[in-house]
Amino acid sequence: MKPSLILAALLTGTTLVHAAERAKAEGPKTEQQPRPWSERPPVDPALVVEKVSREPFTEANDVPLFPGLPPTAPVQRQPTPREVPPEGQVLEQRPAVNPTQPPAFPGQTRAVAVRTATPIEERVVASGLSHPWSLAFLPDGRMLVTEKSGTLRIVTPQGAVSAPVGNVPPVLFAGDCGLLAVLVDPDFATNRLIYLSFVGYRPKGHALMVIRGRLSDDDGAIEGITQLLTLPAHTGINHYAGGMVLGHDGTLYLGTSEWISDETRIAAQLPASPMGKILRINRDGSIPHDNPYVNVSGAEPRVWSIGHRDPEGLTLDPKTGGLWISDHGPQGGDEIDRVEPGHNYGWPLVAYGKRYDGGLLGGGRTQFPGTEQPAYYWDPAIAPAGITFYTGERVPEWQGNLFVSALGGRHLARLVLVDGKVTGEERLLLSHNQRVRDVKQAPDGTLWVLTDDADGRLIRLAPRG
């Protein structure tokens, strides 16, 4: 590892150890109440930044910082039961992967079961999609749908699927790599711009990239492609993230992963690295002047927040415009985070659950000074992907609820939120028994869901009748 990076890691580690000793001296805490977001002090990113290189931080002869399971090890997940307990009982009845870890505050995990009273129709509108990953609505109600294998298609509300849109860049389709998220520019009606994230080829491997291009007038191809962002290249195929959302201020947020391996995951804690982060750029690829690290020497100026593992789902709070994400954790550590600029969300210093080989991360630690707690987590894990808040009128009881696609759980999770805290959870689409990849609200207030399968489905959720 480069000497500058070793120095940064040692200095950061020394600071964290001292903080841990201070916390120990203060005595154990039986319960940590989350601070109101409006009262949280501003973060000074300079306090946690050292001058380290922005180049890719791994070399061929690097020594693993966290020896253990190789990145190719299979993920063992418990299947979600197809039946749920009665309303009012705790929804998750399976034993926890790590029962020794209590939640930091009431309601942080294992919410009670709730049920939608409105009769809901789950209609398969289209099928035969090749591992669809993301959907975005065009102004006329049609949808852009990415297929992970590398194809962008247009699907009508009636289920007609177009031929592949031309000029999509070649992608690596393997593991977590492929054609990922699609966004439609807020001014699409006049500029016809769209955005794609994908894992593309590089001279020394492959990398997560973001491009912008114009959808041609006949919808047949992407024109005038501009490369907005290219992250460091890697040779593994697991953990690239790629979730995106456009903020109300017009900036673009992107989730990046830390490549899962023991050698690389510490990057999530290094502000100089773009990996294991939420990044924020302008729609032309430039860097917003108010990013928290933009004036911090040695830091990656596109960084919005640090300490993430594999954030695939990003959405905006309909009331505040703030960013919420889903993040894949280890076994029993999937979480939902409410993300604030410059804040540290802990990975890999803290984590709920266990490693895939049964070992503990950070000694089983779930709290650490200077890191934020998840708003909600699942143990056992559900593998959360796309997320969205419901703001429509079609199902009034859903208003303000957060919907979470569950890949490993093979369902759509509905989280009822009160003042930012989860008070109830529901599992939808269980009968389909497919990995649920993305969920979006249509302009008419219906919900549309993609399932991740070789015969992937587009499903419409709306009141019956």
Disulfide bonds with the S-S distance in Angstrom:
none
